[in-house]
Amino acid sequence: MKLDVMQDRLNPPFRRFLCEKGEMLVAIILTGICTELDDPFEKAVQTAKKQLKIGTKDVLSAYPVKSSIDARHPEKIKLVYSVGIELACDEE
């Protein structure tokens, strides 16, 4: 994914990192991703990709940074994630 395209989607600016394989990557953390209590973590990853408007091929890895339970409404208990996503990007 071109860096200028990603910069249009993300605000504020982000940092690029050089990984062990010699390719550039961007690490992003998305917060406030809600899922049902019995949903797998992959559902949170799908929601994060949808919010970033990216495809699966651009994602190098996705991992849970933090999770918490939202039990403010006893009939609608949810898991709230912060999802870390590492994206491949061009050097430019």
DOVO-936555 format. One record per residue (C-alpha): y, z, x; residue in three letters; residue number from 1. Coordinates in Angstrom, 1 decimal, padded with zeros to 4 digits. Layout:
N
+--------+--------+--------+--------+-----+
:  north :     up :   east : residu : num :
+--------+--------+--------+--------+-----+
:      Y :      Z :      X :    ALA : NUM :
...
+--------+--------+--------+--------+-----+
END
This chain:
92
+--------+--------+--------+--------+-----+
:  north :     up :   east : residu : num :
+--------+--------+--------+--------+-----+
:  000.0 :  000.0 :  000.0 :    MET :   1 :
:  003.4 : -000.9 :  001.4 :    LYS :   2 :
:  005.6 :  002.1 :  002.3 :    LEU :   3 :
:  008.7 :  000.9 :  000.5 :    ASP :   4 :
:  006.7 :  000.5 : -002.8 :    VAL :   5 :
:  005.5 :  004.1 : -002.4 :    MET :   6 :
:  008.9 :  005.4 : -001.6 :    GLN :   7 :
:  010.2 :  003.9 : -004.9 :    ASP :   8 :
:  007.6 :  006.0 : -006.7 :    ARG :   9 :
:  008.1 :  009.2 : -004.9 :    LEU :  10 :
:  011.2 :  011.4 : -004.7 :    ASN :  11 :
:  012.1 :  013.1 : -002.3 :    PRO :  12 :
:  011.1 :  011.1 :  000.8 :    PRO :  13 :
:  007.8 :  011.9 :  002.4 :    PHE :  14 :
:  006.3 :  012.0 :  005.9 :    ARG :  15 :
:  003.7 :  009.7 :  007.3 :    ARG :  16 :
:  000.9 :  010.9 :  009.6 :    PHE :  17 :
: -001.3 :  009.1 :  012.0 :    LEU :  18 :
: -005.0 :  010.0 :  011.4 :    CYS :  19 :
: -007.9 :  009.9 :  013.8 :    GLU :  20 :
: -008.9 :  006.4 :  012.9 :    LYS :  21 :
: -005.4 :  005.1 :  014.0 :    GLY :  22 :
: -004.2 :  004.3 :  010.5 :    GLU :  23 :
: -001.1 :  005.7 :  008.8 :    MET :  24 :
: -001.5 :  008.0 :  005.8 :    LEU :  25 :
:  000.7 :  009.9 :  003.5 :    VAL :  26 :
: -000.2 :  013.4 :  002.1 :    ALA :  27 :
:  001.2 :  014.2 : -001.3 :    ILE :  28 :
:  000.7 :  017.3 : -003.5 :    ILE :  29 :
:  001.1 :  016.9 : -007.2 :    LEU :  30 :
:  001.5 :  020.2 : -009.2 :    THR :  31 :
:  001.0 :  021.1 : -012.8 :    GLY :  32 :
: -002.0 :  018.9 : -013.6 :    ILE :  33 :
: -003.7 :  020.4 : -016.6 :    CYS :  34 :
: -007.4 :  020.0 : -017.6 :    THR :  35 :
: -009.7 :  021.6 : -020.1 :    GLU :  36 :
: -011.6 :  024.6 : -018.8 :    LEU :  37 :
: -015.0 :  022.7 : -018.7 :    ASP :  38 :
: -013.6 :  019.4 : -017.2 :    ASP :  39 :
: -014.6 :  018.6 : -013.6 :    PRO :  40 :
: -012.0 :  018.4 : -010.8 :    PHE :  41 :
: -012.3 :  014.6 : -010.9 :    GLU :  42 :
: -010.5 :  014.6 : -014.2 :    LYS :  43 :
: -007.5 :  016.2 : -012.4 :    ALA :  44 :
: -007.7 :  013.6 : -009.6 :    VAL :  45 :
: -007.7 :  010.8 : -012.2 :    GLN :  46 :
: -004.6 :  012.2 : -013.8 :    THR :  47 :
: -002.9 :  012.5 : -010.5 :    ALA :  48 :
: -003.7 :  008.8 : -009.7 :    LYS :  49 :
: -002.4 :  007.8 : -013.0 :    LYS :  50 :
:  000.9 :  009.7 : -012.4 :    GLN :  51 :
:  001.3 :  008.0 : -009.0 :    LEU :  52 :
:  000.3 :  004.6 : -010.5 :    LYS :  53 :
: -002.1 :  004.0 : -007.7 :    ILE :  54 :
: -005.6 :  002.6 : -007.5 :    GLY :  55 :
: -008.8 :  004.2 : -006.1 :    THR :  56 :
: -008.7 :  001.9 : -003.0 :    LYS :  57 :
: -005.4 :  003.5 : -001.8 :    ASP :  58 :
: -006.8 :  007.1 : -001.9 :    VAL :  59 :
: -008.4 :  008.3 :  001.3 :    LEU :  60 :
: -009.1 :  011.8 :  000.0 :    SER :  61 :
: -008.2 :  014.1 : -002.9 :    ALA :  62 :
: -008.7 :  017.9 : -002.8 :    TYR :  63 :
: -007.6 :  020.9 : -004.8 :    PRO :  64 :
: -004.8 :  022.8 : -003.2 :    VAL :  65 :
: -004.6 :  025.5 : -005.8 :    LYS :  66 :
: -006.0 :  026.2 : -009.3 :    SER :  67 :
: -005.0 :  028.7 : -011.9 :    SER :  68 :
: -005.9 :  029.5 : -015.5 :    ILE :  69 :
: -003.3 :  029.1 : -018.2 :    ASP :  70 :
: -004.3 :  031.6 : -020.9 :    ALA :  71 :
: -001.0 :  031.9 : -022.7 :    ARG :  72 :
: -002.6 :  030.5 : -025.8 :    HIS :  73 :
: -006.1 :  032.1 : -026.3 :    PRO :  74 :
: -007.3 :  029.1 : -028.4 :    GLU :  75 :
: -006.2 :  026.6 : -025.7 :    LYS :  76 :
: -007.2 :  028.0 : -022.3 :    ILE :  77 :
: -006.6 :  025.4 : -019.5 :    LYS :  78 :
: -007.0 :  025.0 : -015.8 :    LEU :  79 :
: -003.8 :  024.0 : -013.9 :    VAL :  80 :
: -004.3 :  022.3 : -010.6 :    TYR :  81 :
: -002.2 :  021.4 : -007.6 :    SER :  82 :
: -003.9 :  018.3 : -006.3 :    VAL :  83 :
: -003.5 :  017.0 : -002.7 :    GLY :  84 :
: -003.9 :  013.3 : -002.2 :    ILE :  85 :
: -004.0 :  011.4 :  001.1 :    GLU :  86 :
: -003.0 :  007.8 :  000.7 :    LEU :  87 :
: -003.4 :  004.9 :  003.2 :    ALA :  88 :
: -000.2 :  003.1 :  003.9 :    CYS :  89 :
:  001.2 :  000.4 :  006.2 :    ASP :  90 :
:  003.3 :  001.4 :  009.2 :    GLU :  91 :
:  006.4 : -000.3 :  008.0 :    GLU :  92 :
+--------+--------+--------+--------+-----+
END
